[in-house]
Amino acid sequence: MILPLFPLPDVTFFPHTLLPLHVFEARYRAMVADALARDRRLCVVKLQAGYEATYAGKPPVHSIAGAGEIVSGERLPSGRFNILVKGEWRVRLVDEIPSDTLYRLARAEQLVETPPPGDAAPVLARIKGSCAELLDALGRPADLLDTALAGGQPPGVIADRIAAAVLPDTTLRQELLETLEVQTRLERVATALEALLRELKGRRG
């Protein structure tokens, strides 16, 4: 795939999630306008640490990113956009392509995850239990994560949706995006949720 790149700090774009974005820089307004006129696809990639010095140019980005489709877009009177992007794939950026566009283009290959080798039910139960405890501790509605945790979804989808919705650590989120083994990803999500609970209880203790 040839994809336009939308590099952002501290944003990890997972498959099976929705990402709302407000687009205000001229180069990315041009990117969104072009994407909407073509196949609506783009790639959201996390900037590497230290990007600030070269932000106006081509700062280094992570090689694994999320790609998807703009499912809704609104152009504002100012020329800015509000868009909603639906995550479709994990991708590896193979190389950047020279272009006369204001924004960056890259050749990307879709990555395929490895399903759990056995029964994922035990670790899914840990994730669901921790989510219920977190929502209760934070005073949030008990059904807030029902869609993300709904039965009938592949385990990897649940891992991605919970990581996107709940886990605040940006480094961990990028590592989870790069983890193609679903069982490993589930275990790391479960462990991170349990750590969040301990931290929350420690603050209140």
Secondary structure, DSSP 8 states (H G I E B T S, - for coil): -EEEEEEETT----TT-EEEEEE-SHHHHHHHHHHHHTT-EEEEEEB-TTGGGGTTS---B-SEEEEEEEEEEEE-TTS-EEEEEEEEEEEEEEEEE--SSSS-EEEEEE---B--SS--HHHHHHHHHHHHHHHHHHT--TTTTHHHH-TTS-HHHHHHHHHHHH---HHHHHHHHH--BHHHHHHHHHHHHHHHHHHHHHHH-
